[in-house]
Amino acid sequence: MTDARTRHGRGLLVLILLALIFFALLALIILRSGKGGKVEAPAAETLTVLPIRIRIRTEPQARAAVVAQADSGDRLKLLEDRGAWVRVETSEGLAGWAERANLERTSERDRRLARYKAIRQLPPLKGVATERTQLYAGPGIFYPLVGELPDGSEVTVFTRDHDFFAVDNKSSIAYASVDAIDVSSTGTRQLDVATSPAEPTTTETAPPVADTMPTEPLPIPVPAPEPERIEPAGGVYNAVPPGGTQPEELDRVVPRYPPSARRAGVEGRVVVRGIVRRDGKIDNVEIIRDLPYGLGESARQAVSRWRFRPASFNGEPIDVYYTVTVNFKLQ
């Protein structure tokens, strides 16, 4: 009987000890989870304003009342994400809803700036705005507006992306419609292609013919002295550094004048740009300034067949960008 009571007492004591251990562990878990929530809570994500100015509204809809405004470059704290609309908070503590398309995350901003940096390494061309035109953050009207070019303003053009030029915009890059920018051919190689409106031609697909005209070599403009350029990624110079030699044309192909363009009375300038390689070939030829009825493509195909004595620097051949202006004229 005594042994049974002893065993019963011992069992009760073990249960009490286990219960105490359980509650102690539970209390420890609760305390740690509370402290951990404060320490490990992720920092609030911030979004950067892309357009010139945006409106922050009381509700996620375009007709809602405006509670605040934010300018390009302002950073807003992200509170809630509903896809097309996000709830944000300004630096003044005002909260409201803004369109997601007008804001960019840090990763998106880093990618955009890296793309802009690569574009700015391309050789610039001079241009003039022929009309008042809007500037977009990307090559399309669905990108946010980031500025405007007044009629007649000078602009630096870096490249063409579909129907938009990538242009300099306050040390950044913006996109303007190609129809609103007249790209200058100043300082580039000039090639005249003339034809009579009544000149008989063969077919639309007639291949370009070699240039056999007994003319003097095209003049090579001497660039003004400038600081030595840094070789961009990929090993292509955007211009021959001071002290180097320019590419020399050895074999040219004259672009044909498409019959459809001749019949339509279309003439003007086409600007193409490619890379003259170390072996004297030219590739990556792109149309910077185009004309309808196949004039731009005719110029691109012909220049793609040119051959050169390559540019050099420090006695070694280099890859360098090369721009040609083809002047199509009706006589």
Backbone hydrogen bonds, N-H to C=O, Kabsch-Sander energy under -0.5 kcal/mol:
donor,donor_aa,acceptor,acceptor_aa,energy
5,R,1,M,-2.1
6,T,2,T,-2.1
7,R,3,D,-2.7
8,H,4,A,-2.3
9,G,5,R,-2.3
10,R,6,T,-2.5
11,G,7,R,-2.3
12,L,8,H,-2.1
13,L,9,G,-2.2
14,V,10,R,-2.2
15,L,11,G,-2.2
16,I,12,L,-2.3
17,L,13,L,-2.4
18,L,14,V,-2.7
19,A,15,L,-2.4
20,L,16,I,-2.4
21,I,17,L,-2.5
22,F,18,L,-2.5
23,F,19,A,-2.6
24,A,20,L,-2.3
25,L,21,I,-2.6
26,L,22,F,-2.5
27,A,23,F,-2.4
28,L,24,A,-2.2
29,I,25,L,-2.5
30,I,26,L,-2.2
31,L,27,A,-2.4
32,R,28,L,-2.5
33,S,29,I,-2.5
34,G,30,I,-2.0
35,K,31,L,-2.2
36,G,32,R,-3.1
37,G,33,S,-1.9
38,K,34,G,-1.0
39,V,35,K,-1.8
40,E,36,G,-2.9
41,A,37,G,-0.6
47,L,76,L,-3.0
48,T,104,E,-2.4
49,V,74,D,-2.6
50,L,102,N,-2.6
52,I,145,L,-1.1
54,I,70,A,-2.7
56,I,68,A,-3.2
57,R,55,R,-0.5
57,R,97,W,-3.1
58,T,65,A,-2.4
61,Q,59,E,-2.3
64,A,61,Q,-1.5
67,V,56,I,-3.3
68,A,56,I,-1.6
70,A,54,I,-2.0
72,S,52,I,-1.9
73,G,49,V,-2.7
74,D,71,D,-2.3
76,L,47,L,-3.2
77,K,89,E,-2.5
78,L,45,E,-3.4
79,L,77,K,-0.5
79,L,87,R,-3.4
80,E,87,R,-1.7
82,R,80,E,-0.5
82,R,85,W,-2.7
84,A,82,R,-1.2
86,V,98,A,-2.5
87,R,80,E,-3.1
88,V,86,V,-0.5
88,V,96,G,-3.1
89,E,77,K,-1.7
90,T,94,L,-2.8
93,G,90,T,-1.9
96,G,88,V,-2.2
97,W,57,R,-3.5
98,A,86,V,-2.6
100,R,84,A,-2.6
102,N,99,E,-1.4
103,L,100,R,-1.9
104,E,48,T,-1.8
109,R,105,R,-2.5
110,D,106,T,-2.4
111,R,107,S,-2.0
112,R,108,E,-2.2
113,L,109,R,-2.6
114,A,110,D,-2.0
115,R,111,R,-2.1
116,Y,112,R,-2.4
117,K,113,L,-2.3
118,A,114,A,-1.8
119,I,115,R,-2.1
120,R,116,Y,-2.2
121,Q,117,K,-0.5
121,Q,118,A,-0.8
122,L,119,I,-1.8
125,L,157,V,-2.9
127,G,155,V,-2.2
128,V,182,D,-1.7
129,A,153,S,-2.7
130,T,128,V,-0.6
130,T,180,A,-2.3
131,E,180,A,-0.7
133,T,149,L,-2.2
135,L,147,G,-2.5
136,Y,175,Y,-2.3
137,A,144,P,-2.2
140,G,138,G,-2.2
143,Y,140,G,-1.4
146,V,135,L,-2.6
147,G,135,L,-1.1
149,L,133,T,-3.3
152,G,129,A,-3.0
153,S,150,P,-1.8
155,V,127,G,-2.9
157,V,125,L,-3.2
157,V,155,V,-0.5
158,F,166,A,-3.0
159,T,166,A,-0.9
161,D,164,F,-3.5
164,F,161,D,-1.3
165,F,176,A,-3.3
166,A,159,T,-2.8
167,V,165,F,-0.7
167,V,174,A,-3.0
168,D,156,T,-2.2
169,N,172,S,-2.4
172,S,169,N,-0.8
174,A,167,V,-2.2
175,Y,136,Y,-2.2
176,A,165,F,-2.1
178,V,163,D,-2.0
180,A,177,S,-1.4
181,I,178,V,-0.9
182,D,128,V,-3.0
183,V,181,I,-0.8
184,S,126,K,-3.5
188,T,185,S,-1.9
189,R,323,T,-1.5
191,L,325,T,-2.2
193,V,327,N,-3.2
195,T,329,K,-2.0
199,E,196,S,-2.0
206,A,203,T,-1.4
209,V,254,V,-0.8
211,D,252,R,-1.7
212,T,210,A,-0.9
215,T,213,M,-2.4
235,G,232,P,-1.8
237,Y,235,G,-0.5
237,Y,319,D,-2.6
244,G,241,P,-2.3
245,T,312,S,-1.9
248,E,309,R,-2.4
250,L,307,R,-2.7
251,D,307,R,-1.8
254,V,209,V,-1.6
261,A,258,P,-0.6
262,R,258,P,-2.1
263,R,259,P,-2.9
264,A,260,S,-1.9
265,G,261,A,-0.5
265,G,262,R,-0.9
266,V,261,A,-2.5
268,G,328,F,-2.1
270,V,326,V,-2.3
271,V,289,R,-1.3
272,V,270,V,-0.5
272,V,324,V,-2.6
273,R,286,E,-2.4
274,G,322,Y,-2.5
275,I,283,D,-2.6
276,V,274,G,-0.5
276,V,320,V,-2.6
277,R,275,I,-0.7
277,R,281,K,-3.4
280,G,277,R,-1.7
282,I,306,W,-0.6
283,D,275,I,-1.9
286,E,273,R,-3.1
288,I,271,V,-2.8
288,I,286,E,-0.7
289,R,271,V,-1.9
295,L,292,P,-1.2
296,G,291,L,-1.2
298,S,294,G,-2.1
299,A,295,L,-2.1
300,R,296,G,-2.4
301,Q,297,E,-2.6
302,A,298,S,-1.9
303,V,299,A,-2.5
304,S,300,R,-1.8
305,R,302,A,-1.6
306,W,303,V,-1.7
307,R,251,D,-2.0
308,F,280,G,-2.3
309,R,248,E,-3.0
312,S,245,T,-1.6
313,F,316,E,-2.6
316,E,313,F,-1.6
318,I,311,A,-2.2
319,D,235,G,-0.6
320,V,276,V,-1.8
321,Y,237,Y,-2.1
322,Y,274,G,-2.8
324,V,272,V,-2.7
325,T,189,R,-3.6
326,V,270,V,-3.3
326,V,324,V,-0.6
327,N,191,L,-3.1
327,N,325,T,-0.6
328,F,268,G,-2.9
328,F,326,V,-0.8
329,K,193,V,-2.8
329,K,327,N,-0.5
331,Q,195,T,-2.9
